[in-house]
């Protein structure tokens, strides 16, 4: 696993239109055949067009892990990478603008 790619920060809640724009403009340019995209079960993520775009490049779309092996892989990866949701807002904003 190489970690998280194509991050995006919104000032407000995500909806289906925003997510489709993210997939088309941010994720697709870096997605390669064989990549795995893991998303949670938010309904905005489950549009058919999102799945079609991701699978069109030969990537796989996965939702929350269902087997113990998948759950363990996600947990191990999260522990190795740190939890991005626990980063203080100021640090996240600095990263978004290219500052360490």
Protein Blocks (a to p, Z undefined) as FASTA:
>chain_A
ZZjehiacdeddddfklmmmmmmmmmmmmpcehiacdddfbfklmgfklmmmmmmnopac
ddddfbfklmmmmmmmmmmnopaklgcfklmmmmmnopZZ
